[in-house]
Amino acid sequence: MKNFLPFIAVALFSVSIFADASADAYFNRGNAAFNSGNFDEAIANYSQAIRISPNNASVHANRGLAYSAKGDLERAIADYSQAIRIDPNHANAYRNRGIAYRARGDFDRAIADFSQAIRINPDFAAAYVDRGIAHHEKGDFDRAITDFSQMIRIDPNHAEVYFNRGLAYSAKGDLDRAIADYDQAIRINPNFVNAYNNRGNAHRTNGNLERAIADYSQVIRMDPNHISAYFNRGNAYGDKGDFERAVADFETVLRIDPNHPQSTQLRHVIDQLRQESESDR
C-alpha cells in the first residue's frame, strides 16, 4: 500500500475580476457552496457565472475543482483545459488537470501538466510533489526522489514529503534512506501514524524485529484499531518465534474486521502458529 500524502490540497481561486457584478456574486456563491461541501450547488453557481462571463479562467478552474470533488474527472479536465485556453500561464489549472489525469491513471499526461506548471512557476512546491507521486506510480522511483528532494529544498519542514520520499526509497530497496526519511517525518510530526507503520516495515525487512515491533506498537497506541499495525506486528512476532503474541495480534485483526480480505489465510496461520506454540512447550 503506497499511502501517498499530498503536500497541499487543491485550493479554490477566491478572488477574480468580472466585468459584470452579478457574475462575481455567482462566483462567490459557488465558492461558499464548494467550501460547504455542496458541489452540485457550487457547479450551478459557477455555470451561471460562466454564462454571464465566459472568458474568466478562474471560474472554469473552480468549476473543474467541483467536478473533481464529485469524481467527474472528464468534466473537470474539460474545465481545466478551458481555463488554460483562456490563460495559458494558469499554473494552478495545469496542476489541477494533472491531478485529474493522475487520478484517471494517465500518468504521462499528468507529468506533462505538472512539468508545465513548474515551467510557469519554478518554485511551485506542490507541483513537484504531485509530479513525484506520478513518477512513483509509473515506477520511476529515481525521478520521484528527485522531485521530492526538490520540494524539500524549497521547504524542508513538511513531514508528508519526507514520507513520500521514504516510500520511493523503500520501493527501490534503499531501506536505510527510507528509514532516515521516516525518522525525519516523525521528528516534524510525532503523531504521524503512517510514518511509524512504514518505518516498522522497513525495520522488519532489514531484520531489525525489535525496532519493527516498537514502531507497530506505537501505531497501536495512537490508533488502537489500526488493522495494518496488528497484522504487521503479528508477522514480526511470528518472525521472532513468539507465536503466542503473533496469534493474539492476528486474532485482533479478525476481531476488528471479521471480513478482512485475508481472513481465511489468517485463520489457517493462527491454527498453524498454535500448533507450533504447543510443540515448543
N, C-alpha and C positions, 0 to 999 in steps of 0.2 A: 504494500500500500504506500503510495507516494505522499499523500497528505501535504501537497504544496500549500504554502501560505502566501497570499498576496501581500505585497508591501503597502499598497494604497488601493482602496476600493475605488471604483469609478465614481466620479463626482459630477453633480449637475452644474451646468452653467447658470449662475443665479443672476447675472447682470447681462443685459443685452440692450440694443438700441433699436427701436421700432419707429417708423415714420407715423404710425397710427397708434394712438394711446390705447385703443381697445385691444389691439394685438398684444401690447405689453401686459394688459390686465389678464388676458387668457394665458400668456406665458407664465405669469406669476402664479395664477391659479393652478396651472399644470405642475409647477414646481412644488406648490403646497400639497397637492394631491399625491405626487410622487413621494415626497418625504413622509407622508402618512401611510404609504404602502398601498394606496388606491391607484393602481397602474392604469386601469381602464379609464378612470376619470381623468388622469393625467394625459393619456393619449388623446382623449376627446378635446381637452383644452388646448394641447399643443396643435392638434389638427385644425382647430378653429383659428389659432394664431397664424398657422401656415396659409390658410385660405385668405386671410387678410394681408399677410406679409410673407409671400412665398420665397423670398430670397434672403432669409436670415438663417445663417448656418447654425447658430446655437440652438434654435428651436428644433431644427431637424435632428441635431445631435442629441438633444434631451429626449425627443420622442423615441429615438433609437435606444436610449437607455431604458425607457419604459417598456419598449418591446422586448429588450433583452431580459429585463426583470420578469417578464411573463413567459420567457422561454421561446419567444417568436423570433428566432435568430435571422430568418430570411428578411423579415420586415425591418429588423434592427439594422442589418447590413445595408439595406436599401437606403435607410435614413442617414446612416453614417456616410455612405457614398455620396448622397446628395449634399450633405454638409461640406464634404471635400470638394465637390464640383463648384460650390459657391465660394469656398475659401480653401484653396489648395495648401495653405500653410496652417491648417487647423490640426495641430499636433494631437490634441486630445481625441479628435474624431478618428484619426489614424489608429491611435492606441485602442480606442473602444471597438473599432471594427476588427482590429487584430484579436482582441479578447473574444469577440463573437466567432471569428474564424477558428480560433483555437478550441473553443467550446464545441464547434462542429467537427473538430478533428482535422481541419485543413491547416496543418502546421506551416506549410511553405508560405501560404498567403498571410498567415498570422505573423510570421517572422518578417516578411516583406513590409507589412504595415508598421510593426514595432520599429523596424530599421528606419522607415521614413519619418516616424515620429521623432526618433533620435537625431536624424539629419536636421530636422527643423529646430529641435531643441536638444543640443548635445548633453545638457545636464538633466534630462528628463529621467529622473531616478526610477520611477515606476515602470517606464517602458523597458529599461534594462532588465528589471526583474521579470516582467511579462515575457520578454524575448528569451530570457534564461529558462523559464519554465517550458516554453515551446521547444527550445533546443533539447531540453531534458526529455520531454515526451517523444521527441523524434529519435532519441537515443544518442544524441550528440552531447555527451557529458562534458567534454572539454570546452565547447563553446558556452554551455550552460555555466560552467565555473567562471569563465571569462566575464560573462555578463553579471553574475552575482558579485564577482570581485570588483567590477567597475562601480556597481551600486554601493558597495562597502567603501570604496574610495570617496565617493560623493558624500556619503553619510554613514559613518561606522557604527551607529547606535541603534540599529534595527535588528532585533532578535530573529525576526522572520527570515531575513535574508541570509544570516548565518545558518539557520536551519535548512533553508533550501539548498545552500551550497553544500552543507553536510550530506544532504540526500544525494547530490551529484557525486561527491567523493565516495560515498558508500556504494553507489551504483558502479563506480569504476573499480571498487575493491580497495580503495585507499582509505582504510579504516582509521588509521592514526589521524589523518587530516579531518576525516569526518568527525571523530570524537572531539578534536580540538574545536571544530565549529559548533558542535552541540554544546560543548563547555561554555563557549562564548555566548551562545544564545541563552543559556541558563544564567550566566552572570548578569546579562542585561535584564532577563525576565526570570526570576527564580521560581515562578509558578507555571513555567512553560511545560505542560504535561507531555506533549508530543516529543519535545526535545529529550526529556528523560527516557521515554519509551524507546526512541530511536537510538539513543546512546547505549541503552541496555542491549539492544540488538547488536550494535557494533561490538560491544564488550563480549557478548556471548560468542559471536563469530570469531573474535580474537582469542577465545578460550579463557577469558577472564570471567569466570562464572560468578564469583563473589560480587564483583562490581556490577555485573548484569543484574543479579538478584537485588542488589541495593537500589538500582535505578527503577526496576519494576515495582519494588516495594514503595518507593517514593511516589510513583504514579498512583498506586492504590491508596496511599494515604491522602493524596489530593483528590482522587476520584474513586471512591470505593466500588463503583460499578463499571470500571474500565475493563471490559472483557479482554481486550488485546493484552493488557498487562498481566492479568491472571494466566492467560494462555501462554504468554511468553515466559513468565516466571515458572509455570509448571514445566515447560520444556527445559529450562535451565536447571531446575531441581532434578529432573529426570537425567540430564547430562551428568549431574554430580553423583547420581546414585541415591539421592534422597527421595525414594519412591513414595513415601507417605505424604510428604509435602507436595509432591507433584500431583498425586491423586486428589489432595484437598483443593489444589488450585483448579484442576480440570473439572472437579465437581462443582466448584463455584461458577465456572463458566457456564455449565449446563443449568445451574440454578438461576442465574441471571437471564440466560437465553436458552430455554429448552429446545428451541428450533434453530440453534446455531448450525450454519452450513456444514460444519464438520462434526455434528453431534454423534452420528453413527460411528465414525472413526474414533472420536474421543471416548465413547463408552467401551469400545474394544481396547483402546490403550489403557483405560482405567482398570479393566479386568486383567490385562497383562501385567501392569505395574503392581497390582495387589498380589498376584502370584509371585512376582519377583520379590516383593517385600516379605511375603511369608516364607519363601525359600531361604531368605537371608537370616531368618531368626534361628 
